[in-house]
Amino acid sequence: MKALILIIVLIIANTIQAITGFAGPLISMPPAILLVGVDQAKAIITFIGWLAALIVTIQNFTYIKWKELGKMILFMFIGMYLGILLFDALPLNALLTFYAIVVLAIGAKNLLSQTLRKKERSSHKLPVPILFLVLIIAGMMQGMFTSGGSFLVIYAAVMLTDKTEFRATVSTVWVILNVFLMYNHFQWGFYTPETLKLIGLSIPPVFASIYIGNRIHDRLNAKAFLTFTYGLLIVSGGILLFT
């Protein structure tokens, strides 16, 4: 039953990931932690996220903005290294509480803005050094919980105005950074036989979710979809915080 619920969560999350290029791990990680524990959740979602991003990257390779990709990788790698160190140094319960609050805050803020139909302009006013700091924070969240997408989008939304370039470039970020994370997870012994079994069961549904996401990408009512996505973030964070 846990495996079935996890697969359903991954289908929903990776459909969203295929459409937008972000938010999949942020949605799937909290319920996955509750279902299989932190170590297994990180290993499964990192690998599945890498695979899904790889497919989207290959399909949209010509739309990658390489200069912006280089900046994202550089600053996020710094943050990711710091995030890994913090995860090892701080108590797990405190980290999970912090993570749940971050997920809730991101979902609530964006849902409120979406509901009030206010156009986000604050990120456009941020100076470049602050945008680079946002990338470092995105890397830290990626290193700790494979969930840096909602911070990366603050930078990417400023620098990448075309939605296909946005999706292609952001997906390529996960392809590159998740290789480093997967290597670390292998060294730490996260890939147990049970974890590999769950990954194997999850791969076919992920292909299906990417197909669905690609079909939806050009036809979707963007506002309705974002409202749904941010609502899922609130539910996901709330479950983790109060369980």
Secondary structure, 3 states (H helix, E strand, C coil): CHHHHHHHHHHHHHHHHHHHCCCHHHHHHHHHHHHHCHHHHHHHHHHHHHHHHHHHHHHCHHHCCHHHHHHHHHHHHHHHHHHHHHHHHCCHHHHHHHHHHHHHHHHHHHHHHHHCCCCCCHHHHCCHHHHHHHHHHHHHHHHHHCCCHHHHHHHHHHHCCCHHHHHHHHHHHHHHHHHHHHHHHHHCCCCCHHHHHHHHHHHHHHHHHHHHHHHHHCCCCHHHHHHHHHHHHHHHHHHHHHC
